[in-house]
């Protein structure tokens, strides 16, 4: 996927460790973005199976993030 996630107090997930040259970097993800939705699943409902399923399909996924309150 080209990035990691870290739990943030309040139940959100923060984008961390973006891999240089990855699809995540090319899509414009930035450190400190907060994941709102990944491949149609809200962040509050995320689990590793969602990521594995998205990676196995081998196609782009929709990622919704919040950056600086927007």
C-alpha positions in Angstrom: 0.0 0.0 0.0 2.9 2.3 0.5 2.1 3.6 4.0 1.4 2.6 7.5 -1.3 3.6 10.0 -1.1 4.5 13.6 -4.0 4.8 16.1 -4.8 8.3 17.3 -6.7 9.0 20.5 -10.3 9.4 19.7 -10.5 6.4 17.4 -9.0 7.7 14.2 -6.0 6.4 12.2 -3.0 8.6 11.2 -1.0 8.0 8.0 2.6 7.3 8.7 5.8 6.2 7.0 4.9 6.8 3.4 7.2 4.9 1.1 9.0 7.0 -1.5 7.8 6.3 -5.0 4.8 4.3 -3.8 1.2 4.8 -5.1 0.4 6.5 -1.7 3.1 9.1 -2.4 2.0 9.6 -6.0 -1.6 10.0 -4.8 -0.5 12.8 -2.5 -0.9 11.2 0.9 1.1 13.0 3.5 2.4 12.2 7.0 -0.2 13.3 9.6 -3.2 12.8 7.3 -6.0 11.1 9.1 -7.7 8.2 7.4 -11.4 8.6 7.2 -12.3 5.8 4.7 -10.3 3.1 2.9 -11.8 1.2 0.0 -15.3 2.0 1.2 -14.7 1.0 4.8 -14.8 3.7 7.5 -11.7 4.1 9.6 -13.6 3.2 12.8 -14.4 -0.2 11.2 -10.9 -0.9 9.8 -9.1 -4.2 10.3 -6.1 -5.9 8.6 -8.5 -8.0 6.4 -9.6 -4.8 4.6 -6.1 -4.0 3.6 -5.2 -7.5 2.5 -8.4 -7.7 0.4 -7.6 -4.4 -1.3 -4.0 -5.4 -2.0 -5.1 -8.8 -3.4 -7.4 -7.2 -5.9 -4.5 -5.3 -7.5 -6.4 -2.3 -8.5 -6.7 1.3 -7.2 -8.6 1.9 -4.0 -10.4 5.0 -2.8 -8.8 6.6 0.2 -10.5 9.5 2.0 -8.3 11.5 4.4 -8.7 14.6 6.5 -5.8 17.1 6.3 -5.7 20.2 8.4 -9.3 19.9 9.3 -10.5 19.4 5.7 
